[in-house]
Structure formats: structure tokens, C-alpha cells
């Protein structure tokens, strides 16, 4: 009886451990994000949405809802992607969709893609939430519409009269400081070397400033994002360990039955 009790306890422990490991693996994932997370009131802002493919399936479409109070202006065209917008009765853009086009397979496992657009921020200080819907090739949809504590949270941008101060208070981030100093009358055709940071234009920029800050992208970014790759590797390792422990529990139970 003692041996039976010991075996049962071992199997129970293995099962619980495997379940916990699989649960951890589920949390070890990257999110769809919109940057910058802090921006200037009324500014013409270059925003970047970053989409990692978390499944072993390609992401073929992403739809982003434009928050109320944010005035969408322009998007950056990108080869291999068909871009469309939806408008309300007031002719305001309410959502933008990027969908694979031509021979583009989409955002493959271990890859991420960034899309850029320009919008004008609200005049008053507020927080805007970016709801996003990620479509995979099998028809499944991940809705990034939850609160920050949820497993699929939406991105939030804090609109502030003092974005630098707000950014420092919230968290340390990679923002440009005073990037628009002396930019009044800035030529729309000129570009500054090294522009394209997703967190640029946090200050009171003009539309021309925002447009020159746009990143020139590729159809699919084949350079694996370091953070996303580490998370995926951790998920794979944890899943393998959980599987091994489950097999170990089954083997011990089978061996006990044979005795």
C-alpha cells in the first residue's frame, strides 16, 4: 500500500508540475504593441505597430482600431501588404487593416513585422487604447483588446503636455528629446540620418516632421526580434520539459501496474 501511495503521489506531482510548466509557457509570449507609449498633445505623430507571430502559423492580417480622439492621417505603403481603412459617417478613419498581398506568406514563426502610420494626437491629456486583431492563416483570431493585466492586452499611449516627464514617471523608455527644436518650416522632402525610431516625435511636431520620421520597411522582417526569439525559445524548452515529465509519470505508472 505504501508503494501504491508513493506512486500515486509521484504521478500527481508530475501532472501538476507539467500543467504549471505549460501554463508558464502560455504566458511566455510577446504582445502586439503600438509605439510610442507616451506622446505630445496635438502633435502629428508617427506611430509604429509591431506584430510578432506567436504561433507556428503565419500571421496574414492585422486590423488596428483608431482610438477616439486620434485623427488618422496617412499610412506608409509596404510591398507585399494590401492596406485598407474604414471610415465613419463623418469621414474619419476608424480602423486600418494590413493584409498579405501577392506571394507574401505573412509574418512567419520567429519573425515580426512593423507598420507605420501618422496620426494627430488629442488636444487634451488622456490615455488612448489601441485595440488590435491578429489573424492567422488557419482563420484563428487573437484579440488584443484586454486590460494591461490580461493575457492579450491592448497597447496604451499616454497623451501628455509634457511627454518626457510622463515617460520618465511611467517607465524608462527610448524616446527622442527635443527632436523638433528648430523644425518649424521643415522641408517634407528632407530626411535625417538614423530617423525611424518607433518612439520619435514625442514633442509638438508638424505633419512634415512626422512624415520624415517614417521608417522604410521590408515586406517581411526576416531579422528575428531578440526579445521575441528568447520568449519563443523559453516556451519551447518549457514545453519539452513538461512533455518529458508527463511521459515519466506515465512510464512509472505503467511499471507499477506490471509489478
C-alpha positions as CSV (number, residue, x, y, z in Angstrom):
1,X,0.0,0.0,0.0
2,X,2.9,2.4,0.8
3,X,4.3,1.8,-2.7
4,X,1.0,2.5,-4.3
5,X,0.6,5.7,-2.3
6,X,4.1,6.8,-3.2
7,X,3.5,6.1,-6.9
8,X,0.2,8.0,-6.9
9,X,1.8,11.0,-5.2
10,X,4.6,11.0,-7.7
11,X,2.2,10.9,-10.7
12,X,0.1,13.7,-9.1
13,X,3.2,15.8,-8.6
14,X,4.4,15.2,-12.1
15,X,1.0,16.1,-13.6
16,X,0.7,19.3,-11.6
17,X,4.3,20.3,-12.5
18,X,3.6,19.6,-16.2
19,X,0.4,21.7,-16.0
20,X,2.3,24.6,-14.3
21,X,5.1,24.5,-16.9
22,X,2.6,24.5,-19.7
23,X,0.8,27.5,-18.1
24,X,4.1,29.3,-17.8
25,X,4.8,28.6,-21.5
26,X,1.5,30.1,-22.4
27,X,2.4,33.3,-20.6
28,X,5.9,33.4,-22.2
29,X,4.8,35.3,-25.3
30,X,5.3,38.7,-26.8
31,X,2.4,41.1,-27.5
32,X,1.2,43.3,-30.3
33,X,2.3,46.8,-29.4
34,X,1.9,50.4,-30.6
35,X,4.7,52.9,-30.0
36,X,5.4,55.4,-28.7
37,X,3.7,54.8,-25.4
38,X,4.0,58.5,-24.4
39,X,3.3,61.3,-26.9
40,X,2.7,65.1,-27.1
41,X,-0.8,66.6,-27.1
42,X,-1.9,67.8,-30.5
43,X,1.3,66.6,-32.2
44,X,1.5,65.0,-35.6
45,X,2.8,61.6,-34.5
46,X,4.5,58.8,-36.4
47,X,3.2,55.6,-34.8
48,X,4.5,52.1,-35.3
49,X,2.6,48.9,-34.6
50,X,4.7,45.8,-34.1
51,X,3.3,42.3,-34.7
52,X,5.2,39.2,-33.6
53,X,3.9,35.8,-34.8
54,X,3.4,33.8,-31.7
55,X,2.1,30.6,-33.3
56,X,3.7,28.1,-35.6
57,X,1.5,29.6,-38.3
58,X,1.9,32.8,-40.3
59,X,0.0,36.0,-39.4
60,X,-1.8,37.0,-42.6
61,X,-3.8,40.1,-41.4
62,X,-3.8,42.7,-38.7
63,X,-6.6,45.2,-38.0
64,X,-6.0,48.2,-35.7
65,X,-8.8,50.3,-34.3
66,X,-8.1,54.0,-34.2
67,X,-8.9,55.3,-30.7
68,X,-11.5,58.0,-30.3
69,X,-9.8,61.4,-30.3
70,X,-6.9,60.3,-32.5
71,X,-7.1,61.7,-36.1
72,X,-5.6,59.2,-38.5
73,X,-3.9,60.9,-41.4
74,X,-1.6,58.7,-43.5
75,X,-0.1,55.2,-43.7
76,X,3.2,54.0,-45.1
77,X,2.8,51.7,-48.1
78,X,4.7,48.4,-47.8
79,X,5.4,45.9,-50.6
80,X,3.7,42.6,-50.1
81,X,0.9,44.1,-47.9
82,X,-2.5,45.4,-49.0
83,X,-3.6,48.3,-46.8
84,X,-7.2,49.5,-46.3
85,X,-9.1,51.8,-44.0
86,X,-12.6,52.1,-42.7
87,X,-14.4,55.4,-42.1
88,X,-17.4,56.5,-40.2
89,X,-20.2,58.8,-41.4
90,X,-18.0,61.8,-40.6
91,X,-15.4,60.5,-43.0
92,X,-13.0,59.8,-40.1
93,X,-10.8,56.7,-40.3
94,X,-11.9,54.3,-37.5
95,X,-9.6,51.3,-38.4
96,X,-6.7,50.3,-40.6
97,X,-6.0,46.8,-41.9
98,X,-2.8,45.3,-43.3
99,X,-3.3,42.1,-45.2
100,X,-0.9,39.9,-47.2
101,X,-0.8,40.5,-50.9
102,X,0.6,38.6,-53.8
103,X,3.2,36.0,-53.0
104,X,3.7,37.3,-49.4
105,X,3.3,34.4,-46.9
106,X,2.8,36.7,-44.0
107,X,4.6,37.0,-40.7
108,X,6.2,33.6,-40.1
109,X,7.0,32.0,-36.7
110,X,10.1,33.6,-35.2
111,X,9.5,36.8,-37.2
112,X,7.9,40.2,-36.5
113,X,6.6,43.0,-38.8
114,X,6.3,46.7,-38.2
115,X,3.8,49.0,-39.9
116,X,4.0,52.8,-39.7
117,X,1.3,55.5,-39.9
118,X,0.8,59.2,-39.0
119,X,-2.0,60.5,-36.8
120,X,-2.7,63.7,-34.9
121,X,-2.9,63.3,-31.1
122,X,-5.8,64.6,-29.0
123,X,-5.6,68.2,-27.7
124,X,-6.1,67.3,-24.1
125,X,-4.1,65.0,-21.9
126,X,-5.6,61.5,-21.9
127,X,-4.8,57.8,-22.4
128,X,-5.7,56.1,-25.7
129,X,-6.1,52.4,-26.1
130,X,-5.1,50.6,-29.4
131,X,-7.3,47.6,-29.9
132,X,-5.8,45.2,-32.4
133,X,-7.0,41.9,-34.1
134,X,-4.4,39.5,-35.3
135,X,-5.4,36.9,-37.9
136,X,-3.5,33.7,-38.6
137,X,-3.6,31.5,-41.7
138,X,-5.9,28.9,-40.1
139,X,-8.6,31.5,-39.6
140,X,-7.9,31.9,-35.8
141,X,-8.0,35.5,-34.4
142,X,-6.2,36.8,-31.3
143,X,-8.0,39.9,-30.0
144,X,-5.5,42.3,-28.3
145,X,-8.3,44.2,-26.6
146,X,-7.8,43.4,-22.9
147,X,-6.6,45.5,-19.9
148,X,-2.8,45.6,-19.1
149,X,-3.1,42.8,-16.6
150,X,-4.9,40.5,-19.2
151,X,-3.1,37.9,-21.3
152,X,-3.9,39.7,-24.5
153,X,-3.7,43.4,-23.6
154,X,-4.1,46.4,-25.9
155,X,-1.4,48.9,-26.2
156,X,-1.9,52.3,-24.4
157,X,-0.4,55.6,-25.3
158,X,-0.3,58.4,-22.7
159,X,-1.0,61.8,-24.4
160,X,0.7,64.4,-22.3
161,X,1.6,68.1,-22.4
162,X,5.0,67.1,-21.0
163,X,5.7,63.7,-22.6
164,X,9.3,63.5,-21.3
165,X,8.2,63.9,-17.7
166,X,5.3,61.5,-18.2
167,X,7.5,58.9,-19.8
168,X,10.1,59.1,-17.0
169,X,7.3,58.7,-14.4
170,X,5.7,55.7,-16.2
171,X,8.9,53.8,-17.1
172,X,12.3,54.3,-18.6
173,X,12.0,54.3,-22.4
174,X,13.9,55.1,-25.6
175,X,12.5,58.4,-26.6
176,X,13.9,61.3,-28.5
177,X,14.2,64.5,-26.6
178,X,13.6,67.9,-28.2
179,X,13.7,66.4,-31.6
180,X,11.6,69.1,-33.2
181,X,13.7,72.1,-32.0
182,X,14.1,74.3,-34.9
183,X,11.9,72.2,-37.2
184,X,9.4,74.8,-38.0
185,X,9.2,75.2,-41.7
186,X,11.0,71.8,-42.1
187,X,11.2,70.6,-45.7
188,X,9.0,67.5,-46.2
189,X,11.5,66.0,-48.6
190,X,14.5,66.1,-46.3
191,X,15.3,63.1,-44.1
192,X,17.6,62.9,-41.1
193,X,20.0,60.0,-40.9
194,X,19.0,57.5,-38.3
195,X,15.3,58.5,-38.2
196,X,12.7,55.9,-38.0
197,X,12.8,55.2,-34.2
198,X,9.3,54.0,-33.2
199,X,9.4,56.4,-30.3
200,X,10.3,59.5,-32.2
201,X,8.2,62.7,-32.5
202,X,7.2,62.8,-28.9
203,X,7.2,66.6,-29.0
204,X,4.9,69.1,-30.8
205,X,5.8,68.2,-34.3
206,X,4.3,69.2,-37.6
207,X,3.0,66.8,-40.3
208,X,6.2,67.2,-42.3
209,X,8.3,66.3,-39.3
210,X,6.2,63.1,-38.7
211,X,6.4,62.1,-42.3
212,X,10.2,62.4,-42.5
213,X,10.4,60.2,-39.4
214,X,8.7,57.3,-41.1
215,X,10.6,54.0,-41.4
216,X,11.3,52.4,-44.8
217,X,10.3,48.8,-44.2
218,X,10.5,45.4,-46.0
219,X,7.6,43.1,-46.8
220,X,8.7,40.7,-44.0
221,X,11.3,41.4,-41.4
222,X,13.4,38.3,-41.5
223,X,15.6,39.5,-38.7
224,X,14.3,37.8,-35.7
225,X,13.4,40.2,-32.8
226,X,15.7,39.2,-29.9
227,X,13.1,39.5,-27.2
228,X,10.5,37.6,-29.2
229,X,13.0,34.9,-30.1
230,X,14.1,34.4,-26.4
231,X,10.5,34.1,-25.3
232,X,9.8,31.6,-28.1
233,X,12.9,29.6,-27.2
234,X,11.9,29.6,-23.5
235,X,8.4,28.5,-24.4
236,X,9.7,25.6,-26.5
237,X,12.1,24.5,-23.7
238,X,9.5,24.6,-21.1
239,X,7.0,22.7,-23.3
240,X,9.6,19.9,-23.9
241,X,10.4,19.6,-20.2
242,X,6.7,19.4,-19.4
243,X,6.3,16.7,-22.1
244,X,9.2,14.7,-20.7
245,X,7.8,14.8,-17.2
246,X,4.4,13.7,-18.4
247,X,6.0,10.7,-20.1
248,X,8.0,9.9,-17.0
249,X,4.8,9.8,-14.9
250,X,3.1,7.5,-17.4
251,X,6.1,5.2,-17.5
252,X,6.3,4.9,-13.7
253,X,2.5,4.2,-13.5
254,X,2.8,1.5,-16.2
255,X,5.8,-0.1,-14.5
256,X,3.9,-0.2,-11.2
257,X,0.9,-1.9,-12.9
258,X,3.2,-4.6,-14.4
259,X,4.5,-5.4,-10.9
